[in-house]
Amino acid sequence: MPLMGLIAVALIAFSLVWPQGQGDRSWGPFGHTPVQQTPEMKARIQREKDAAARRDAAAKKAVETVGQMQQ
């Protein structure tokens, strides 16, 4: 039983520093800025969102045009 407790404590300590995953940066000197939080990636994500919004608007306009032609 004490061995299981020691393993649990070791795993908890390990989880504090590795892996940090895709969320916030690990505390203290550990970890690095997550890829999604870098300025380059934020700009890329915004460009993808904008492109998706433009495609959505174009598709809605096409549907409206087809609906008006059928009337």
VOMIKE-17713 format. One record per residue: residue number from 0; residue in one letter; x, y, z of N, C-alpha, C, CB in turn. Coordinates in pm, whole numbers. Each point is the difference from the previous one (the first is absolute). Last residue first. Glycine has a CB too. Layout:
! VOMIKE-17713
@nr->NUM&rest->a&n_x->X&n_y->Y&n_z->Z&ca_x->X&ca_y->Y&ca_z->Z&c_x->X&c_y->Y&c_z->Z&cb_x->X&cb_y->Y&cb_z->Z
...
! end
This chain:
! VOMIKE-17713
@nr->70&rest->q&n_x->-3920&n_y->3074&n_z->-5747&ca_x->-131&ca_y->60&ca_z->28&c_x->-59&c_y->63&c_z->-121&cb_x->68&cb_y->38&cb_z->230
@nr->69&rest->q&n_x->372&n_y->-241&n_z->-203&ca_x->-105&ca_y->-101&ca_z->-7&c_x->-138&c_y->61&c_z->21&cb_x->164&cb_y->-169&cb_z->83
@nr->68&rest->m&n_x->235&n_y->428&n_z->-50&ca_x->-16&ca_y->-42&ca_z->-138&c_x->-114&c_y->-99&c_z->-13&cb_x->242&cb_y->39&cb_z->-41
@nr->67&rest->q&n_x->-107&n_y->113&n_z->471&ca_x->-68&ca_y->107&ca_z->-73&c_x->-25&c_y->-40&c_z->-144&cb_x->107&cb_y->168&cb_z->148
@nr->66&rest->g&n_x->139&n_y->-464&n_z->123&ca_x->-137&ca_y->9&ca_z->49&c_x->-80&c_y->107&c_z->-73&cb_x->81&cb_y->-79&cb_z->222
@nr->65&rest->v&n_x->380&n_y->36&n_z->-309&ca_x->-71&ca_y->-114&ca_z->-57&c_x->-146&c_y->5&c_z->44&cb_x->211&cb_y->-140&cb_z->-1
@nr->64&rest->t&n_x->67&n_y->461&n_z->189&ca_x->-13&ca_y->24&ca_z->-144&c_x->-78&c_y->-113&c_z->-65&cb_x->217&cb_y->128&cb_z->0
@nr->63&rest->e&n_x->-104&n_y->-172&n_z->455&ca_x->-103&ca_y->103&ca_z->-18&c_x->-25&c_y->25&c_z->-149&cb_x->67&cb_y->105&cb_z->219
@nr->62&rest->v&n_x->284&n_y->-393&n_z->-108&ca_x->-129&ca_y->-63&ca_z->31&c_x->-114&c_y->100&c_z->-20&cb_x->113&cb_y->-155&cb_z->165
@nr->61&rest->a&n_x->323&n_y->316&n_z->-212&ca_x->-33&ca_y->-91&ca_z->-110&c_x->-135&c_y->-67&c_z->23&cb_x->245&cb_y->-38&cb_z->-39
@nr->60&rest->k&n_x->-70&n_y->306&n_z->383&ca_x->-42&ca_y->83&ca_z->-112&c_x->-40&c_y->-86&c_z->-119&cb_x->153&cb_y->184&cb_z->80
@nr->59&rest->k&n_x->30&n_y->-399&n_z->294&ca_x->-133&ca_y->51&ca_z->31&c_x->-55&c_y->85&c_z->-114&cb_x->57&cb_y->-3&cb_z->242
@nr->58&rest->a&n_x->385&n_y->-152&n_z->-279&ca_x->-94&ca_y->-111&ca_z->-12&c_x->-142&c_y->46&c_z->29&cb_x->181&cb_y->-160&cb_z->65
@nr->57&rest->a&n_x->168&n_y->469&n_z->-3&ca_x->-18&ca_y->-28&ca_z->-143&c_x->-101&c_y->-113&c_z->-21&cb_x->236&cb_y->76&cb_z->-45
@nr->56&rest->a&n_x->-111&n_y->30&n_z->487&ca_x->-81&ca_y->108&ca_z->-57&c_x->-26&c_y->-26&c_z->-148&cb_x->95&cb_y->161&cb_z->167
@nr->55&rest->d&n_x->192&n_y->-458&n_z->51&ca_x->-135&ca_y->-14&ca_z->52&c_x->-93&c_y->106&c_z->-60&cb_x->93&cb_y->-96&cb_z->214
@nr->54&rest->r&n_x->367&n_y->120&n_z->-309&ca_x->-61&ca_y->-115&ca_z->-68&c_x->-144&c_y->-19&c_z->43&cb_x->223&cb_y->-110&cb_z->-16
@nr->53&rest->r&n_x->25&n_y->440&n_z->241&ca_x->-25&ca_y->40&ca_z->-139&c_x->-66&c_y->-113&c_z->-79&cb_x->197&cb_y->156&cb_z->11
@nr->52&rest->a&n_x->-60&n_y->-248&n_z->428&ca_x->-115&ca_y->92&ca_z->3&c_x->-34&c_y->45&c_z->-142&cb_x->64&cb_y->77&cb_z->232
@nr->51&rest->a&n_x->320&n_y->-339&n_z->-175&ca_x->-120&ca_y->-82&ca_z->22&c_x->-125&c_y->88&c_z->1&cb_x->137&cb_y->-166&cb_z->132
@nr->50&rest->a&n_x->279&n_y->381&n_z->-159&ca_x->-27&ca_y->-72&ca_z->-123&c_x->-127&c_y->-85&c_z->13&cb_x->247&cb_y->-3&cb_z->-52
@nr->49&rest->d&n_x->-91&n_y->222&n_z->437&ca_x->-51&ca_y->97&ca_z->-97&c_x->-36&c_y->-68&c_z->-132&cb_x->139&cb_y->177&cb_z->107
@nr->48&rest->k&n_x->68&n_y->-437&n_z->225&ca_x->-136&ca_y->37&ca_z->42&c_x->-63&c_y->96&c_z->-100&cb_x->64&cb_y->-33&cb_z->240
@nr->47&rest->e&n_x->386&n_y->-83&n_z->-304&ca_x->-87&ca_y->-114&ca_z->-30&c_x->-145&c_y->30&c_z->39&cb_x->195&cb_y->-155&cb_z->35
@nr->46&rest->r&n_x->132&n_y->475&n_z->75&ca_x->-18&ca_y->-6&ca_z->-146&c_x->-92&c_y->-114&c_z->-38&cb_x->229&cb_y->98&cb_z->-33
@nr->45&rest->q&n_x->-106&n_y->-65&n_z->485&ca_x->-93&ca_y->108&ca_z->-37&c_x->-25&c_y->1&c_z->-151&cb_x->81&cb_y->135&cb_z->196
@nr->44&rest->i&n_x->238&n_y->-437&n_z->-29&ca_x->-134&ca_y->-40&ca_z->43&c_x->-103&c_y->105&c_z->-39&cb_x->100&cb_y->-129&cb_z->192
@nr->43&rest->r&n_x->351&n_y->232&n_z->-267&ca_x->-45&ca_y->-106&ca_z->-92&c_x->-142&c_y->-45&c_z->35&cb_x->239&cb_y->-75&cb_z->-32
@nr->42&rest->a&n_x->-28&n_y->383&n_z->319&ca_x->-32&ca_y->63&ca_z->-129&c_x->-53&c_y->-103&c_z->-98&cb_x->177&cb_y->174&cb_z->40
@nr->41&rest->k&n_x->-23&n_y->-332&n_z->371&ca_x->-122&ca_y->76&ca_z->21&c_x->-44&c_y->67&c_z->-130&cb_x->63&cb_y->38&cb_z->241
@nr->40&rest->m&n_x->348&n_y->-262&n_z->-240&ca_x->-112&ca_y->-94&ca_z->-2&c_x->-133&c_y->73&c_z->22&cb_x->152&cb_y->-182&cb_z->84
@nr->39&rest->e&n_x->246&n_y->434&n_z->-59&ca_x->-16&ca_y->-54&ca_z->-135&c_x->-121&c_y->-91&c_z->-9&cb_x->247&cb_y->15&cb_z->-32
@nr->38&rest->p&n_x->-120&n_y->165&n_z->457&ca_x->-62&ca_y->99&ca_z->-89&c_x->-22&c_y->-54&c_z->-142&cb_x->109&cb_y->180&cb_z->135
@nr->37&rest->t&n_x->-117&n_y->-520&n_z->280&ca_x->102&ca_y->80&ca_z->-66&c_x->-68&c_y->98&c_z->-95&cb_x->170&cb_y->-187&cb_z->19
@nr->36&rest->q&n_x->-393&n_y->-158&n_z->244&ca_x->7&ca_y->133&ca_z->59&c_x->110&c_y->86&c_z->-62&cb_x->-89&cb_y->-98&cb_z->211
@nr->35&rest->q&n_x->-4&n_y->-369&n_z->-322&ca_x->-120&ca_y->77&ca_z->-32&c_x->5&c_y->141&c_z->55&cb_x->-126&cb_y->-211&cb_z->-1
@nr->34&rest->v&n_x->477&n_y->-104&n_z->97&ca_x->1&ca_y->40&ca_z->-141&c_x->-120&c_y->88&c_z->-33&cb_x->120&cb_y->-213&cb_z->-57
@nr->33&rest->p&n_x->69&n_y->211&n_z->559&ca_x->-67&ca_y->-93&ca_z->-89&c_x->-8&c_y->55&c_z->-143&cb_x->-133&cb_y->-86&cb_z->194
@nr->32&rest->t&n_x->526&n_y->207&n_z->153&ca_x->-128&ca_y->56&ca_z->-44&c_x->-65&c_y->-100&c_z->-96&cb_x->84&cb_y->240&cb_z->27
@nr->31&rest->h&n_x->229&n_y->-461&n_z->326&ca_x->19&ca_y->105&ca_z->-98&c_x->-137&c_y->52&c_z->-40&cb_x->217&cb_y->-104&cb_z->-84
@nr->30&rest->g&n_x->38&n_y->-211&n_z->522&ca_x->-89&ca_y->18&ca_z->-114&c_x->40&c_y->114&c_z->-91&cb_x->-177&cb_y->-91&cb_z->139
@nr->29&rest->f&n_x->340&n_y->110&n_z->370&ca_x->-33&ca_y->-115&ca_z->-83&c_x->-86&c_y->42&c_z->-118&cb_x->14&cb_y->-149&cb_z->199
@nr->28&rest->p&n_x->150&n_y->414&n_z->187&ca_x->96&ca_y->-12&ca_z->-109&c_x->-33&c_y->-112&c_z->-99&cb_x->170&cb_y->90&cb_z->155
@nr->27&rest->g&n_x->-577&n_y->101&n_z->126&ca_x->142&ca_y->14&ca_z->29&c_x->89&c_y->-16&c_z->-122&cb_x->-48&cb_y->-84&cb_z->225
@nr->26&rest->w&n_x->-433&n_y->-123&n_z->-285&ca_x->47&ca_y->100&ca_z->95&c_x->152&c_y->1&c_z->8&cb_x->-211&cb_y->-27&cb_z->130
@nr->25&rest->s&n_x->-67&n_y->-109&n_z->-582&ca_x->33&ca_y->-57&ca_z->130&c_x->60&c_y->107&c_z->89&cb_x->37&cb_y->-227&cb_z->-104
@nr->24&rest->r&n_x->-382&n_y->363&n_z->-283&ca_x->142&ca_y->-32&ca_z->20&c_x->19&c_y->-60&c_z->139&cb_x->69&cb_y->186&cb_z->-157
@nr->23&rest->d&n_x->-550&n_y->-243&n_z->-79&ca_x->88&ca_y->104&ca_z->51&c_x->141&c_y->-51&c_z->19&cb_x->-195&cb_y->106&cb_z->112
@nr->22&rest->g&n_x->-64&n_y->-417&n_z->-425&ca_x->-59&ca_y->108&ca_z->79&c_x->100&c_y->105&c_z->42&cb_x->-166&cb_y->-162&cb_z->81
@nr->21&rest->q&n_x->217&n_y->-277&n_z->-316&ca_x->-31&ca_y->111&ca_z->-89&c_x->-56&c_y->120&c_z->74&cb_x->-41&cb_y->-165&cb_z->-179
@nr->20&rest->g&n_x->387&n_y->-205&n_z->401&ca_x->-118&ca_y->-9&ca_z->-84&c_x->-19&c_y->124&c_z->-85&cb_x->-102&cb_y->-148&cb_z->168
@nr->19&rest->q&n_x->447&n_y->-6&n_z->166&ca_x->-83&ca_y->115&ca_z->28&c_x->-125&c_y->1&c_z->-86&cb_x->204&cb_y->127&cb_z->65
@nr->18&rest->p&n_x->59&n_y->-572&n_z->120&ca_x->5&ca_y->98&ca_z->-107&c_x->-88&c_y->119&c_z->35&cb_x->45&cb_y->-182&cb_z->-169
@nr->17&rest->w&n_x->232&n_y->123&n_z->491&ca_x->0&ca_y->-65&ca_z->-131&c_x->-121&c_y->-89&c_z->-12&cb_x->248&cb_y->8&cb_z->-9
@nr->16&rest->v&n_x->-161&n_y->274&n_z->399&ca_x->101&ca_y->51&ca_z->-93&c_x->-7&c_y->-62&c_z->-139&cb_x->143&cb_y->40&cb_z->195
@nr->15&rest->l&n_x->-435&n_y->-149&n_z->180&ca_x->15&ca_y->144&ca_z->12&c_x->94&c_y->58&c_z->-104&cb_x->-45&cb_y->-22&cb_z->243
@nr->14&rest->s&n_x->-32&n_y->-450&n_z->-185&ca_x->-106&ca_y->65&ca_z->-77&c_x->8&c_y->152&c_z->9&cb_x->-144&cb_y->-199&cb_z->40
@nr->13&rest->f&n_x->440&n_y->-75&n_z->217&ca_x->33&ca_y->-8&ca_z->-143&c_x->-104&c_y->74&c_z->-83&cb_x->113&cb_y->-220&cb_z->38
@nr->12&rest->a&n_x->-193&n_y->172&n_z->420&ca_x->112&ca_y->93&ca_z->-21&c_x->38&c_y->3&c_z->-148&cb_x->85&cb_y->-44&cb_z->233
@nr->11&rest->i&n_x->-406&n_y->-268&n_z->-111&ca_x->-55&ca_y->135&ca_z->15&c_x->109&c_y->103&c_z->-24&cb_x->-172&cb_y->-84&cb_z->164
@nr->10&rest->l&n_x->302&n_y->-365&n_z->-157&ca_x->-79&ca_y->31&ca_z->-121&c_x->-61&c_y->139&c_z->7&cb_x->-50&cb_y->-244&cb_z->-26
@nr->9&rest->a&n_x->284&n_y->86&n_z->404&ca_x->93&ca_y->19&ca_z->-112&c_x->-75&c_y->36&c_z->-128&cb_x->159&cb_y->-161&cb_z->105
@nr->8&rest->v&n_x->-412&n_y->44&n_z->274&ca_x->65&ca_y->130&ca_z->21&c_x->95&c_y->30&c_z->-116&cb_x->-19&cb_y->-28&cb_z->251
@nr->7&rest->a&n_x->-180&n_y->-396&n_z->-251&ca_x->-101&ca_y->104&ca_z->-23&c_x->60&c_y->139&c_z->15&cb_x->-177&cb_y->-155&cb_z->83
@nr->6&rest->i&n_x->447&n_y->-216&n_z->22&ca_x->-23&ca_y->8&ca_z->-144&c_x->-101&c_y->111&c_z->-32&cb_x->50&cb_y->-246&cb_z->-23
@nr->5&rest->l&n_x->20&n_y->150&n_z->471&ca_x->120&ca_y->63&ca_z->-56&c_x->-14&c_y->16&c_z->-151&cb_x->139&cb_y->-99&cb_z->185
@nr->4&rest->g&n_x->-475&n_y->-138&n_z->39&ca_x->-5&ca_y->140&ca_z->37&c_x->117&c_y->77&c_z->-58&cb_x->-119&cb_y->-63&cb_z->210
@nr->3&rest->m&n_x->113&n_y->-403&n_z->-261&ca_x->-105&ca_y->61&ca_z->-84&c_x->-12&c_y->149&c_z->30&cb_x->-124&cb_y->-218&cb_z->-8
@nr->2&rest->l&n_x->412&n_y->-33&n_z->277&ca_x->56&ca_y->13&ca_z->-135&c_x->-100&c_y->65&c_z->-94&cb_x->143&cb_y->-203&cb_z->40
@nr->1&rest->p&n_x->-276&n_y->92&n_z->401&ca_x->85&ca_y->120&ca_z->-4&c_x->62&c_y->22&c_z->-138&cb_x->49&cb_y->-33&cb_z->243
@nr->0&rest->m&n_x->-308&n_y->-361&n_z->-182&ca_x->-81&ca_y->120&ca_z->0&c_x->86&c_y->127&c_z->0&cb_x->-179&cb_y->-128&cb_z->120
! end
